[in-house]
Amino acid sequence: MSVLGTWLSPRTAAGSTGLRARILLALVCAGYSVGAAVGWGSPELARFMGDFGLAAAALVAAVSCFLYARVSAGRYRPAWLLFSLSSLMAACGNAVWGWYEVVLGVPVPTPSLADAFFLCFAPPAIVGLLVLAKRPVTRAGWVCLALDAWLIGGSLLTLAWSLALAHAAHMAGAEEASVGPAALSLAYPLLDIVLVSMVLALHFRRSGANRSAVNTAIAALALTVLCDAVFTSPLLRSTYHSGQLLDAGWFAGSLLLAYAPWGVRRRPGSDRPGPPRTVSRPIAGSLAALTPYLAAAVCTLGILYTVVDGRRVDRVVIFTGCTVVLALVVRQGIMLLDNISLTQELAQKENHFRSLVQGSSDVIMIAAPSGTLRYVSPAAAGVYGRDAEDLVGAELSSIIHPDDLGRVVHEVRRFLAAPPHEEPTTRIECRFRSGTGDWLNVESTVNRHQGGLLLNSRDVTERVRLQAQLQHNAEHDPLTDLPNRALFTARVRKALTGRRASDSGTAVLFIDLDGFKAVNDTIGHQAGDELLVQAARRLQESVRAGDTAARLGGDEFAALIMGDGTRDQAAREYQVHEIADRLRLTLSQPYRIGPSEVRVAASIGVAFAEPAITPTDLMRNADLAMYRAKAGGKDRVELYAPQMQADVVRRSELATRLRTALREGEFALLHQPVVHLASGSVAAVVAQARWRSAQGILFTPAEFLQVTGDDDRTAELGRWLLEEAVKQAADRARAGHPAAVSVRLSATRLLDKAPPFGSIEALLTRHGLPSGALMIEVADSDPRISFDELEQRLVALRRLGVRIALDGFGSGFAAINALRRLPIDVLKLDRTLVEGVVESARLHKITSGLLRIACDLGLQSVADGVDVPEQVLALRAMGCTHGQGMAFSGPLDEYRLRRALVRGQFPVPGVPGPRTVMAGGSIPLLTGSHAETPVPPT
């Protein structure tokens, strides 16, 4: 921006307003006016200021408009260039005038070069005003713009001709022989009339862009035209000389035009034309509508003045008046056609919107500021079940649910108080009364309408119902309809953070149905689902009204027992324990599933709220107590104790270390000899896995597998045990210490599609171990195991030459069935029978009977856990052929095992003298349970 532009701008570097520039402009104009009023002190100075002062002011206006046009952009830039050219013509004209009067000291000739410059002042200004005007968009608009200009200009010409121009033209023609002076005397007022016409026309059609700058420019040109009109009057022109007060008007007009583009605060991009907001019409407001009538009135006044003055009406006045009247008639005709078009368009739009409103499925209502319904669309009959006529005149509050009315009134008041440009609409959901008396959920878009409200409403009852159903489904179990884990957790959180947060009597119960998996596996999942539904119903009926029963998943349930505010913790624990025990008894009652009855038990863990406890911790504590109840024998209630968490941490750490041990090879393989009870010779060895922890402690499978409960790690350990046992047995055979090896595998692992079955043959071939030197001890009595598949697997192993032993005989309920169907070579008595065979006559008889069965079937027998000589004597007397236990040897490492094999036998009570020959045949064996002899090698 130029220095001049900066000086004229309302924003300085310090951020001040344009007040200083306006004050300075007013002071300069006032100073010039005072100087002109007092004659500037001398005729020479008056002529200089009247000529060159006006030239300087006009030059400032030309430079200011030109500089603004350079820095601005948009379609209004040419207007300011034209204003600059117009001001430059005025500056040149005043400069030439001053050259004659001041420099040459001679009167200004008529016509002169100054007149040429002055006559060139008006055309650029007129075109510039046309550029600033809002352009019509129709042909009728352009015609009306031309008619408006002629109406204004013709009326002014009629009035001016009647008042002065006719006399001036007559005098000029009488005094001068040439036509030039007469034409020149008429050119000035005619151009001023055209310029005034454009100023007035632009006043009603000016563009909205930079309105303040345009108004200031119009005011500057209007002041200039006014001074020209005064100057052209015969009375003043005959006595005019430079430096008079009239020059102050021209001076102020030039400086005001210079100030116009810079002296108002504009919005960024205001000079850039935007898209038209509305279609331009010939009628643009009440003042614009009066323009033709005012023009006709002015024309009539001019003619009346001539008639009243007693003069003959001039032909110019008659011709101009007729053209003005003709223009008025044409314009009125165009206005009439435009009104007819507008009426038809309005009727068409009204019919269109009426069809939209009446055919819309939404209900449109208009409410007065008082709340009375003024209009209701016909859709109300289908949406609300009420005729629109019945609702018109009713209060809007009468159809809104009382519970929603306060919220709706508050929202409406807030909406009406907000500025319309910031919040044009709002949305309200409430319940409306239907024609049947039911309450419908209605969503309304609300707009302002003549101080009242315009409501566009639709029935969203189904949507609200669906949302409620989805919310219910998200928070409830689909099978039992009890709260699910998410909702239960939320209610526990509310109980711990609400007004009962300090109540330590609040308790959480975790419930697991013992035996539910067996029900699922034996009689089907549909029966299991029915059992869960009945259990959920019993649980829901057993808790109090303020408590919460939930299903967490599978056969796990939970209950939130709210505290009653009692401070006696012992009494509260007793009360909750009693509730839990009642739940246990209720859930343990028989369930009628179809034609049969099904029984399951319930293990319940109870945890009480503590100060600052989180919902997650409270539910975890109840879960730990429930698992302790299951580990303690099931069908019982267990209260949480801090030691349970410590046990969980210990088991977790042990499981982590176990996974690391499997990955880093920290397991060792030990072997326990199986001894022939009649001779003491070593018949076979049983492979046993041991884990040596970082502290040097050897853990047995009974210790680390029970702790971890990790089926993947158990399977991985089983594969490692089988591979290592076969490898070491083959190495011993090649070293001259042949001994059959027995490996214990669960029936679940045997039925697995992965190893061990598919790889046993390849394993024996790879290590070169005869198949008869390997025995698989089948463990487990899981009722879910398919005996058909297990039988097929064992038959295939027998075909390889692998011997099969039935481990844990006498402890599982399916032992007799397994003995009947499976291809068994050896029966291995469970250590629970062997431990009491001496002290208990009952166990003695049971064991004796089992051994007789084995003998009758031609099977060899092995007693597991033979630890004392008395057991050896008793078992041998009952016909047991082999034994395994501390009475002979504990688990041995490879070095000590080979020494034992070289020795060949162990001392047996009641057998005289050691012998060095192995007897009794090769019997591949493995321990009967996870409780292998926990004696580390020495």
Buried (B, 14 or more C-beta within 10 A) or exposed (E): EBEBBEBBBBEEEEEEEBEEBEEBBEEBBEEBBEBBEEBBEEEEBBBBBBBBBBBBBBBBBBBBBBBBBBEBEBBBBBBBBBBBBBBBBBBBBBBBBBBBBBEEEEEBEEBBBBBBBBBBBBBBBBBBBBBBBBBBEEEBBEBBBBBBBBBBBBBBBBBBBBBBBBEBBEEBBEEBEEEEBBBBBBBBBBBBBBBBBBBBBBBBBBBEBBEEBBBBBBBBBBBBBBBBBBBBBEEEEEEBEBBBBBBBBBBBBBBBBBBBBBBBEBEEEBBEBEEEEEEBBBEBEEEBEEBBEBBBEBBBBBBEBBEEEEEEEBEBBEEBBEBBBEBBEEBEEBBEEBEEEEEEEEEEEEEEEEEEBEEBEBBBBBBBEEBBBBBBBBBBBEBBBBEBEEBBEBEBEEBBBEEBBEBBBEBBEEBBEEEEEEEEEBEBBBBBBBEEEEBBBBBBBBBBBEEBBBBBBBBBBEEBEEEEEEEEEEBBBEEBBBBBBEBBBBBBBBBBEEEBEEBBBBBBBBBBBBBBBBBBEEBEEEBBBBBBBBBBBBBBEBBEEEBBBBBBEEBBBBBBBBBEEEEEEEEBBEBBBEBBBEBBEBBBEEBEBEEEEBEBBBBBBBBBBEEEBEBEBBBBBBBBBBBBBBEEEBBBBBBBBEEBBEBBEEBEEBBEBBBEBBEEEBBBBBBBBBBBBBBBBBBBBBBBBBBBBEEEEBBBBBBBBEBBEBEEBBBBBBBBBBBBBBBBBBBBBEEEBBBBBBBBBBBBBBBBEEBBBEBBBEBBEEBEBBBBBBBBBBBBBEEEBEBEEBBEBBEBBBEEEBBBBBBBBBBBEBBEEBBEBBEBBBBBBBBBBBBBBBEEEEBBEBBBEBBEBBBEEEBBBBBBBBBBEBBBBBBBEBEBBBBBBBBBBBBBBBEBBBEBBEEBBBEBBEBEEBEEEBBBEBBBBBBBBBBBBEBBBE
